[in-house]
Amino acid sequence: MTKAVRYDEFGGIDVLRIDDIDRPVPGHGQVLVRVKTAGINPSESVIRTGALSDMFPSTFPSGQGSDLAGIVAEVGPGVGGYAPGDEVIGFSETRSAQAELVVVDAQNLTPKPANMPWEVAGSLYVVGVTAWGVVQAVEPKPGETVVVSGAAGGVGSLAVQLLRDSGVTVIGLAGEANHEWLRGHGVIPVAYVDGVADRIRAAAPDGVDAFIDTFGDGYVDLALALGVPLDRIDTIADYAAAAKYGVKTDGGAEAGPGGVVLARMAGLIAAGRLELPIAKVYPLAQIREAYTELERRHTHGKIVLAI
């Protein structure tokens, strides 16, 4: 038997529990990974409530989570390139990463760089692939100015660094507590308070060329008020505004094959060109506490489960 996060019905944090389940068996082209760390993401909270059941249908009992890093425990038939004992980063397409043992398609794995901490490796996939996707969506060019909302969160903190790496001036919207980190990464911080549009204009006297919204709550409207063209606004948090105005909603799916982008992002982190901030690490048994912290929406970086 092995432990895994499960829930039997849509609902809040209180539906989550840790179950003992049968040991998974890898099939053709699959790898069984003994998970060391698994990231958690806001989308998982929304899926768990049932609000996205049309896009992400569930069967119960349902598992949870995509991000993972661990050690190969067993390989299935037809798998080449991996062997028991290999350290890997990957993702579960069956929302089952928050568990001690997880079956993963081999194509969804990449070797873990030796210098990458486990908590970073286990929380990289969703935010890494999404950050890559949102940056590509707004087509930044050297010398332009791009605004990012939620600039110190999981996706935002990587997106601002990718933008800076491409020669863009970045204005990051974030709470005051995160301004020092943003400045240290070459980002112009602007606080989430009244008058934000005027402060952005003051920081970008030549105008704003593109806007990435990772937070929601009116930032598409702000981008339009700043004069950003529709085709250079991308939101992954306000789908109602996207439908209303016709702005982009590109994220992970548009970034390219997940395993390929994951390997690219892992390489950038291993080379020291990107940093993935870690807000807090919780043991698997504290799954409810971890999501309580996540849903406050004020953390800098990622919340991770140590398994």
JOKAMO-V557861 format. One record per pair of residues at least 12 apart in sequence whose C-alpha atoms are under 8 Angstrom apart, sorted by the first residue. I is the first residue (numbers start at 1). J is the second residue. If there is no record, write none. Layout:
i=I j=J
i=I j=J
This chain:
i=1 j=20
i=1 j=21
i=1 j=22
i=1 j=23
i=2 j=20
i=2 j=21
i=2 j=22
i=2 j=23
i=2 j=99
i=2 j=100
i=2 j=101
i=3 j=18
i=3 j=19
i=3 j=20
i=3 j=21
i=3 j=99
i=3 j=100
i=3 j=101
i=4 j=18
i=4 j=19
i=4 j=20
i=4 j=21
i=4 j=63
i=4 j=96
i=4 j=98
i=4 j=99
i=4 j=100
i=4 j=101
i=5 j=17
i=5 j=18
i=5 j=19
i=5 j=63
i=5 j=64
i=5 j=96
i=5 j=98
i=5 j=99
i=5 j=287
i=6 j=18
i=6 j=19
i=6 j=61
i=6 j=62
i=6 j=63
i=6 j=64
i=7 j=60
i=7 j=61
i=7 j=62
i=7 j=63
i=8 j=60
i=8 j=61
i=8 j=62
i=9 j=60
i=9 j=61
i=10 j=48
i=10 j=49
i=10 j=50
i=11 j=48
i=11 j=49
i=11 j=50
i=12 j=45
i=12 j=48
i=12 j=49
i=13 j=45
i=13 j=288
i=13 j=291
i=13 j=292
i=14 j=288
i=16 j=287
i=16 j=288
i=17 j=287
i=18 j=285
i=23 j=101
i=24 j=101
i=24 j=102
i=24 j=103
i=25 j=103
i=26 j=74
i=26 j=75
i=26 j=76
i=26 j=103
i=26 j=104
i=27 j=76
i=27 j=77
i=28 j=76
i=28 j=77
i=28 j=78
i=28 j=79
i=29 j=76
i=29 j=77
i=29 j=78
i=29 j=79
i=29 j=105
i=29 j=106
i=30 j=75
i=30 j=76
i=30 j=77
i=30 j=79
i=30 j=103
i=30 j=104
i=30 j=105
i=30 j=106
i=31 j=72
i=31 j=73
i=31 j=74
i=31 j=75
i=31 j=76
i=31 j=79
i=31 j=103
i=31 j=104
i=31 j=105
i=31 j=106
i=32 j=72
i=32 j=73
i=32 j=74
i=32 j=75
i=32 j=76
i=32 j=101
i=32 j=102
i=32 j=103
i=32 j=104
i=33 j=70
i=33 j=71
i=33 j=72
i=33 j=73
i=33 j=74
i=33 j=101
i=33 j=102
i=33 j=103
i=33 j=104
i=34 j=70
i=34 j=71
i=34 j=72
i=34 j=73
i=34 j=100
i=34 j=101
i=34 j=102
i=35 j=68
i=35 j=69
i=35 j=70
i=35 j=71
i=35 j=97
i=35 j=99
i=35 j=100
i=35 j=101
i=35 j=102
i=35 j=307
i=36 j=68
i=36 j=69
i=36 j=70
i=36 j=71
i=36 j=100
i=36 j=118
i=36 j=122
i=36 j=306
i=36 j=307
i=37 j=68
i=37 j=69
i=37 j=70
i=37 j=118
i=37 j=119
i=37 j=121
i=37 j=122
i=37 j=123
i=37 j=304
i=37 j=305
i=37 j=306
i=37 j=307
i=38 j=65
i=38 j=66
i=38 j=67
i=38 j=68
i=38 j=69
i=38 j=97
i=38 j=98
i=38 j=119
i=38 j=122
i=38 j=123
i=38 j=304
i=38 j=305
i=38 j=306
i=38 j=307
i=39 j=65
i=39 j=66
i=39 j=67
i=39 j=68
i=39 j=119
i=39 j=122
i=39 j=123
i=39 j=124
i=39 j=302
i=39 j=303
i=39 j=304
i=39 j=305
i=40 j=65
i=40 j=66
i=40 j=67
i=40 j=123
i=40 j=291
i=40 j=294
i=40 j=302
i=40 j=303
i=40 j=304
i=40 j=305
i=41 j=65
i=41 j=126
i=41 j=294
i=42 j=294
i=42 j=295
i=44 j=64
i=44 j=65
i=45 j=291
i=45 j=295
i=62 j=95
i=62 j=96
i=63 j=94
i=63 j=95
i=63 j=96
i=63 j=97
i=63 j=98
i=64 j=95
i=64 j=96
i=64 j=97
i=64 j=98
i=65 j=92
i=65 j=95
i=65 j=96
i=65 j=97
i=65 j=98
i=66 j=91
i=66 j=92
i=66 j=93
i=66 j=94
i=66 j=95
i=66 j=96
i=66 j=97
i=66 j=98
i=66 j=125
i=66 j=126
i=67 j=90
i=67 j=91
i=67 j=92
i=67 j=97
i=67 j=122
i=67 j=123
i=67 j=124
i=67 j=125
i=67 j=126
i=68 j=89
i=68 j=90
i=68 j=91
i=68 j=92
i=68 j=97
i=68 j=98
i=68 j=121
i=68 j=122
i=68 j=123
i=68 j=125
i=69 j=87
i=69 j=88
i=69 j=89
i=69 j=90
i=69 j=112
i=69 j=118
i=69 j=121
i=69 j=122
i=69 j=123
i=70 j=87
i=70 j=88
i=70 j=89
i=70 j=118
i=70 j=122
i=71 j=84
i=71 j=85
i=71 j=86
i=71 j=87
i=71 j=88
i=72 j=84
i=72 j=85
i=72 j=86
i=72 j=87
i=72 j=88
i=73 j=85
i=79 j=106
i=86 j=111
i=87 j=111
i=87 j=112
i=88 j=109
i=88 j=110
i=88 j=111
i=88 j=112
i=89 j=109
i=89 j=110
i=89 j=111
i=89 j=112
i=89 j=121
i=89 j=122
i=90 j=104
i=90 j=108
i=90 j=109
i=90 j=110
i=90 j=122
i=90 j=125
i=90 j=259
i=90 j=262
i=91 j=104
i=91 j=108
i=91 j=109
i=91 j=125
i=92 j=104
i=92 j=105
i=92 j=108
i=98 j=284
i=98 j=305
i=99 j=307
i=100 j=307
i=107 j=259
i=108 j=258
i=108 j=259
i=109 j=259
i=110 j=259
i=110 j=262
i=110 j=263
i=111 j=263
i=112 j=266
i=113 j=266
i=113 j=267
i=113 j=270
i=115 j=270
i=116 j=269
i=116 j=270
i=119 j=278
i=119 j=281
i=119 j=304
i=119 j=305
i=119 j=306
i=120 j=276
i=120 j=277
i=120 j=278
i=121 j=266
i=122 j=304
i=123 j=302
i=123 j=303
i=123 j=304
i=124 j=262
i=124 j=266
i=124 j=276
i=125 j=258
i=125 j=262
i=126 j=252
i=127 j=154
i=127 j=155
i=127 j=158
i=128 j=155
i=128 j=158
i=128 j=261
i=128 j=262
i=128 j=265
i=129 j=251
i=129 j=252
i=129 j=255
i=129 j=258
i=129 j=261
i=129 j=262
i=129 j=265
i=130 j=155
i=130 j=251
i=130 j=252
i=130 j=253
i=130 j=255
i=131 j=155
i=131 j=156
i=131 j=158
i=131 j=159
i=131 j=162
i=131 j=251
i=131 j=252
i=132 j=159
i=132 j=162
i=132 j=251
i=132 j=252
i=132 j=255
i=132 j=261
i=133 j=250
i=133 j=251
i=133 j=252
i=133 j=253
i=133 j=254
i=133 j=255
i=133 j=256
i=134 j=159
i=134 j=212
i=134 j=234
i=134 j=235
i=134 j=250
i=134 j=251
i=134 j=252
i=134 j=255
i=135 j=159
i=135 j=162
i=135 j=163
i=135 j=212
i=136 j=255
i=137 j=232
i=137 j=234
i=137 j=248
i=137 j=250
i=137 j=251
i=138 j=210
i=138 j=211
i=138 j=212
i=138 j=231
i=138 j=232
i=138 j=233
i=138 j=234
i=139 j=232
i=140 j=163
i=140 j=166
i=140 j=168
i=140 j=210
i=141 j=166
i=141 j=167
i=141 j=168
i=142 j=166
i=142 j=167
i=142 j=168
i=143 j=167
i=143 j=168
i=143 j=169
i=144 j=168
i=144 j=169
i=144 j=208
i=144 j=209
i=145 j=168
i=145 j=169
i=145 j=170
i=145 j=171
i=145 j=204
i=145 j=207
i=145 j=208
i=145 j=209
i=145 j=210
i=146 j=163
i=146 j=168
i=146 j=169
i=146 j=170
i=146 j=171
i=146 j=208
i=146 j=209
i=146 j=210
i=146 j=211
i=146 j=212
i=147 j=170
i=147 j=171
i=147 j=172
i=147 j=173
i=147 j=208
i=147 j=210
i=147 j=211
i=147 j=212
i=148 j=160
i=148 j=170
i=148 j=171
i=148 j=172
i=148 j=173
i=148 j=211
i=148 j=212
i=148 j=213
i=148 j=214
i=149 j=172
i=149 j=173
i=149 j=174
i=149 j=212
i=149 j=213
i=149 j=214
i=149 j=215
i=149 j=219
i=150 j=172
i=150 j=173
i=150 j=174
i=150 j=213
i=150 j=214
i=150 j=215
i=151 j=172
i=151 j=173
i=151 j=174
i=151 j=182
i=151 j=214
i=152 j=172
i=152 j=174
i=152 j=178
i=152 j=182
i=152 j=299
i=152 j=300
i=152 j=301
i=153 j=298
i=153 j=299
i=153 j=300
i=153 j=301
i=153 j=302
i=154 j=276
i=154 j=277
i=154 j=300
i=154 j=301
i=154 j=302
i=155 j=214
i=156 j=214
i=157 j=276
i=157 j=277
i=157 j=301
i=158 j=274
i=158 j=275
i=158 j=276
i=160 j=172
i=160 j=187
i=161 j=185
i=161 j=274
i=162 j=274
i=164 j=186
i=164 j=187
i=165 j=273
i=169 j=187
i=170 j=186
i=170 j=187
i=170 j=188
i=171 j=187
i=171 j=188
i=171 j=189
i=171 j=190
i=171 j=200
i=171 j=203
i=172 j=187
i=172 j=188
i=172 j=189
i=172 j=190
i=173 j=189
i=173 j=190
i=173 j=191
i=173 j=192
i=174 j=189
i=174 j=190
i=174 j=191
i=174 j=192
i=175 j=190
i=175 j=191
i=175 j=192
i=176 j=191
i=178 j=300
i=188 j=203
i=197 j=222
i=197 j=225
i=197 j=226
i=201 j=226
i=207 j=226
i=207 j=227
i=208 j=226
i=208 j=227
i=208 j=228
i=209 j=228
i=209 j=229
i=209 j=232
i=210 j=228
i=210 j=229
i=210 j=232
i=210 j=233
i=211 j=223
i=211 j=228
i=211 j=232
i=211 j=233
i=211 j=234
i=212 j=233
i=212 j=234
i=212 j=235
i=213 j=233
i=213 j=234
i=213 j=235
i=213 j=236
i=213 j=237
i=214 j=235
i=214 j=236
i=214 j=237
i=215 j=236
i=215 j=237
i=215 j=238
i=216 j=235
i=216 j=236
i=216 j=237
i=216 j=238
i=217 j=238
i=218 j=238
i=220 j=233
i=220 j=235
i=220 j=238
i=220 j=241
i=220 j=242
i=221 j=241
i=230 j=245
i=230 j=246
i=230 j=247
i=230 j=248
i=231 j=247
i=231 j=248
i=232 j=247
i=232 j=248
i=233 j=247
i=233 j=248
i=234 j=247
i=234 j=248
i=234 j=249
i=234 j=250
i=235 j=247
i=235 j=248
i=235 j=249
i=235 j=250
i=236 j=249
i=236 j=250
i=236 j=251
i=276 j=301
i=276 j=302
i=277 j=300
i=277 j=301
i=277 j=302
i=278 j=300
i=278 j=301
i=278 j=302
i=278 j=303
i=278 j=304
i=279 j=299
i=279 j=300
i=279 j=301
i=279 j=302
i=279 j=303
i=280 j=302
i=280 j=303
i=280 j=304
i=281 j=303
i=281 j=304
i=281 j=305
i=281 j=306
i=282 j=303
i=282 j=304
i=282 j=305
i=282 j=306
i=283 j=305
i=283 j=306
i=283 j=307
i=284 j=305
i=284 j=306
i=284 j=307
i=287 j=305
i=290 j=303
i=290 j=304
i=290 j=305
